[in-house]
Amino acid sequence: MLAWTRSKRGNSAKRAHWWFEKLKEEYRIKRDENLKPNTFAYNTLMRAYSQVHDPESVDKMLDELIDHEKQSRANIGPNTDSFALAIGAWTNFESYCVAEDAGQGYTRSFHWLNELILREEKGYDGICTVPEVYNNVLKAARNSKKKDMDVLNYGMKAFSKHDRSRHHLDWINYQWLLEVGLKVLSEEQNNVKRMDFLKNVSRKCCEDGLLARGVLQAISNSSVYVDGWTFKRSQDAINMLFGEWPFPKSWSRNLKSQNHFPMNEDLIRKKQEVFGRGTNKNKNRIKYYD
């Protein structure tokens, strides 16, 4: 089963599942505890399904593992890896799914994040949250093809849960949250809401000492449009939010790598495209020249 999972072939999940069912059958016949599928076996199968882009089957395996846990005589149950695999599978789904299915990835990953957090709070054995699970939910919102308030709300909820946890935020969390917000709030009707969002996120980022190159570029190099979030508004926002260069060193005091420290060039827009509105972006795309 492990060999098929590691092979990452197109039929690896089906073959791994065949051996999994074979193992369960052997256990039913012989009642040998050494043959009883354990958490590692379930996680291996979940990983196999995740690799072939089948998050629904990952969910089924995790649900089955939880059902075993509820049985009084069962000695197995999901661990941190189990939930991380489910969250990761749905995070990946959001990046490759068709537009009609967008949203399932960040909602399902957020569901499993909440379940993991609840179990950690209750002190379940083998359970603890890790930064990756929070990051992946926010990443799913960032990669989503949806552009309504629902995706921003989920992104902000994942960010807030991370902020309230025992794990420290990193600069990438701020970058991804800004990217989600500017994607959702790009239209003219959101001018005030967008500016309030940018003020709140950038202020907290600077207070946390995590102002990095990627954070600045998320604003200065974001997609701009013929109305709403325009080229001028993006430039005005950068100037208003951060003021003149150089910035106070305290704003970046908690960055771990010198490569992430802001540079003056990060304030300058490099993308020279302005998008129109409508479904055909290529048709509505124009070049901006100084």
Sequence and secondary structure as in RCSB ss.txt:
>XXXX:A:sequence
MLAWTRSKRGNSAKRAHWWFEKLKEEYRIKRDENLKPNTFAYNTLMRAYSQVHDPESVDKMLDELIDHEKQSRAN
IGPNTDSFALAIGAWTNFESYCVAEDAGQGYTRSFHWLNELILREEKGYDGICTVPEVYNNVLKAARNSKKKDMD
VLNYGMKAFSKHDRSRHHLDWINYQWLLEVGLKVLSEEQNNVKRMDFLKNVSRKCCEDGLLARGVLQAISNSSVY
VDGWTFKRSQDAINMLFGEWPFPKSWSRNLKSQNHFPMNEDLIRKKQEVFGRGTNKNKNRIKYYD
>XXXX:A:secstr
 HHHHHHT TTHHHHHHHHHHHHHHHHHHH  GGGS  HHHHHHHHHHHHHTT HHHHHHHHHHHHHHHHSTT  
    HHHHHHHHHHHHHHHHHS GGGTTHHHHHHHHHHHHHHHHHHHT TT    HHHHHHHHHHHHH S  SHH
HHHHHHHHHHHHHHSSS   HHHHHHHHHHHHHHT SGGGHHHHHHHHHHHHHHHHHTT   HHHHHHHHTS EE
SSSS HHHHHHHHHHHH SSS  GGGGTT S GGGS  GGGGS    EEE SSS TTTTEEE   
